[in-house]
Amino acid sequence: MSATGGAHGAGAAAAPVFEVRRVRIDDPLAEPLVRELTEEYVRRYGPGAHEEMTRYPVESWTEPHGVLLLLLEDGEPVAGGAYKRYDERTAEVKRMWTHSAHRRRGLATRVLAELERAAAAVGYDRIYLTTGPRQPEARGLYLVNGYTPLFDVAADPLTIGPLPFEKRLA
């Protein structure tokens, strides 16, 4: 077994090498996240959704109150997410993204866990987030990862608007 847990030998594929890296939103490594997430929002919500990606200043995603994490596979960004300060005890998760070619591999769950660890390490004890009503994959991600919905889950999401969730950090 290699240090990354993959077997070596004839016919064995090498296990992917992942790295979690903290970057600024204007770092060139974050460009695929920003571009593809913007395209996704516009596709689902229309041209006005473009504004969501520029709504917050760069400093929102920088330490000590925020962070942007990328999950790199063999040096290439495949998933990412960020949090910013919501209030003194609460981090707000934003910018969750998995590259379209790498979905359904559990990468978003890994990014979310890394964001939770990073937020707890700087003293946040709660995560808050919203996702859009046209993002059922995100809704499912947060439910399966222990987030409490702050809305009626039986209601049609399109009648609610943004879907808020929270999670207490250990």
N, C-alpha and C positions, 0 to 999 in steps of 0.2 A: 504494500500500500504506500502511496505517496503521502506527503505531508498534507495534501488537500483531500485525502480520502479516496482517491481514485486508484484503480488497479493498473499496473503497467504490464505489458506483454503483448503478444501477438493478438490482434483483433480487439484489444480493449481500448475504448475511447478515453482520452484523458478527461478528467473531471474539470469542469470550468473553474477558473480561479476568480473569486469575487473579492472586491475591495470596497469598503465604504469610505467615501471621501467627502469631507466638508469643503464646499466651494461657495463663492459668491454667485448670485444670480446672473451677474454679467461675465462670469468666467466662460471662456469658449467651450469648456466641457459641458456646461449647462445648456448650451444652444439647442441640442436636440430636444431636451425637455421643454424648453420655452416654445420652440417652434411647433412641435407636435401637439402639445397641450393646447396651444392657441388654436391650431387647426381643428382639434377635436371639439373645443368649446364652440367655435363658429359653426361647425357642422351640426352640432346638436341644438344650439340656441340662437343661431343667426349672427349677422355681422356685428351687432352691438356687444357680443360676448368678447370681442377682441380687447375691449377696455379692461376686462378683469385681469388680464396679464400685466397691465401697467398701472394698476390701481394703487399699489403700495410702493413706497420708496425702497431702493436697494437696501438701505439700512435695516429695514424690517426683518430681513432674512439673515442678519449678521449677529454674532455673539456680542454681548452676553444674553440678549433677549430673544434671539432667533437663530435659526440655522437652516441651511439647505444641504441636504445629504444626497449624494449620488451613489448608486450601486453600480460599480464598474465590473464588467465581465471581460477578463483578458484585456483590461485597459480601456474598454469602450463603455459609455454610459448605456445601461439597459433599463434602469428604473431610478426613481428619485422621489423626493418629497421634502417639504419644509414645514417649519412652524415659525410663528411669530408670537410676540407677547399679546395676549388677549386682556389679561389683567395681572395683578401681582402674583397670583397663584396659579394662573391658567395659561397654557400654551394653546394656540390655535393652529391646527394642522391645515396646510394649504398645499397646493401644487403637487398633489400625488399623481404620479405618472409611471407607466410602464410602457416602454417602447413597443409599438404595435407588433413587431416581429418576435417579441419575447413574452407575450401574455400567456396566462394559464400555466405558469411555472412556479407560483408562490412568491414571486419577487416583491409584489406590493405588500404582502404580509411581512416579509423581511424588512422592508423599508419602514413600515409602520412601527415595528418592534424597535428598530434603531432610533426612530424619532422619539418614541416613548422613553427609551433609556436616556437619550441625550437630554430630554426635557426634565426628567427626574433628577439627573445629575446636577442640574443647575438650580434645583429647588422648586420646580413646578410640581404641583400635586394633582393636577387635573388637566386633561386634554379636552378641548372643545373643537368641533368642526362642523361644517355644513357641506353637503353635497347637493348637486342639482337633481331635480326630479326626473331628468332624462338620463340619469346615470345609474341604472339598476345594478351594474357591476360594483360600483363604489358602495352603494347601499348594502349589498351583500357582504362586501369586504369588511365593513365596519361592524355589521351585526355578528359575523362569525368570529371577529376578533375582540368581542366583549364590550363593544360600545353600546351604551344605552340610548335608544332613540328618544328624542324629546318631541315626538310628534306621534300621531295616531298611525301605527303601521298598517292598520286595516283600511285607511283612507287611500284614495287614488292620489299618488304622489303629485300628479299634475295639478291637483286642486290645492296643494299645500304651498308650493314654491320651494325655496331652499329647505333641505331636510337636515335639521340639527341633531347632533349626537354629542355625548360626553362619555368620558371614562376617567375614573379615579386611578391615579398612579400609586403604586406601592411605595 
